[in-house]
Structures are given as C-alpha cells and as structure tokens.
C-alpha cells in the first residue's frame, strides 16, 4: 500500500467515529445555554482535595465541556478550536491556560493513539506546534 494515501478504516470504525462525534456535538450544544448563563451564581461542588487547574479557576465553562468530551476526537477538535483561531477580535488566553490546553491536547492525542482510534495521518494535532 502506498504511503501517500491514508489508511482506510472499516465501516464499523467509521460508524463509531460518527456516533462519537455526534454525541459530543449534542452534549456541547445541549450544555451551551447552561454554561453561558453568567447571571447564575457558581455552585459549591464537592472537592476531590486537589487544587483546581487554571482552566477550572478562570474558565469553568470550558473545563465542563472538556470533561464531557474527554478523551475523544471531538475533544481534540474542541481543544484545537480554543488554541488556534482566525478571529482577530479574540483576546486570547493567559500563558498558563494556553500551556494547560496544549498539555491536555497532547494527553488526549496520546490516549487516542494508544487506543488505536486515531489515524496518524491528517490528525487534527498536525496543525498544532509540538508541546514540550
């Protein structure tokens, strides 16, 4: 098989990937109004005893979305959309948050590659610079 062409996935694998994408999109869409309700006071939730990450502290709506789609191709796409943007009006995240987003993207990518669900060719992560 030529190395120029991506590996073809089975019909079952393709169907599973479509279901995963649709479920993640539905979860994000259903929670969108609830997460963007800035008038609602934050609720106290049980703590696991660990300090909150910078994403949880400053962008709890993003943290909740990430929890809902973690780990998946949809999560990789969402993280990429947060890190890479063509919108000129976007202010951008603080450096600590960018570092956390890049780290999460790398971990998600490793999990998917180890599970064998991510193609090494034309992956969404190919658009991101390596994070060390």
N, C-alpha and C positions, 0 to 999 in steps of 0.2 A: 504494500500500500504506500502510496506517495506521501511524503511528509508535508506536502503543500496543502493537503485537504484535512479539515478537522475530522476527528473520529466521529462516526455516526452512532448515535445512541439508539437503543431498542425502542420500540413503540411503547412498551411498558414504562421505561425510564423517562421517555418524553412526556407521557401522560402524567407520571408522578411529578415531574418538574412543573408542568402546567397547573396541576392541583395545588402544589405548594405556593406557586406564585399567586394564584387566585385567592387562596386562603389568607396569605399575608396581606395582599392588597385590600381584601374585605376587612380584615382586622384593623388595618391602619385607617381605612375610610370610616368604619363604624366608630372608632375612638376619636376621630378628628375633632368633632364638636365638643366632646367631653374634655379633651386635653387643652383646647384653646379657650376654655371658659375662665378668663382671668378674674372674673368677679367672685369666683368661689374661693373661699379660704382653704389653704392647704390642710389636709387632714393628717393627724398623727398616726403613723403606722408602726407596727411592731418592728423593732430593730434587730438585726442579726448580730449586733455588737461590733460590727466593723464600721469604720468611718465611711461616709458617703464619698463617692468619686466626685470629681469636678463636674462631670456631666449631670449627676444626680443633684448636686448642690445648685447649679446655675441654670440647668435646662432639664427639669424633671419630666417635661412632656416628651423630650427626645429619649430620655432613659426608659420611659414606659413603652415607647414604640419599639425600642431596641429589644427589650425583654420579650415583647410579643412575637417578634420575628427571629429571635436568636436560636440557633445558628441556621442560616439558610441563604440561598441565592438572593432572596428578597432583602435580607439583612445587608448583604454586600452591596446591593443596588442602593439601598437607603443610606448606608454609610458613605458611599461614593457621592451621592447627591448632596450630602452635608459638607463633604470635604472639597469637592470640585464644583464650581458654579460659573456660569457665564453671565449671571446677573451683576450688573455694575453697581446697583444700589445696595447690594448686600454688604453689611459692615464686617462680617467675618467673626470667627470665634477667637477667644483668648488663646495664646500659645499652649497653655496646659490642656485645654479642651481639645485642641487640634491633635496634640500628642496622644491623648486618650482615644480619640476617634480613629487615628491611624493604627494604634495598638489593637483596638477592637477589630478593625478591618483585617489586620494580619492574623489575629487569632481565629476569626470566623473563616478566613481563607484556609488556614491550616486544618481546621476541623473538617471543612468540606472536602479538601483534597485527601485527607486521611480516610474519610468515609467513602471516598470514591465517587462522590456525587458531582464533582466539579471538573470540567474539562480544563486541561492545562493550556489549551489554545483559545485565544479570544476571550479570556476571562475578563470580568469587569475590573479586577485588580490590576490588569495590564495597563490601565490608564493612570494608576497611582504611582508615585515615586516609591522606591523601597524605603521602609521604615526600620531603622536600627536602634 
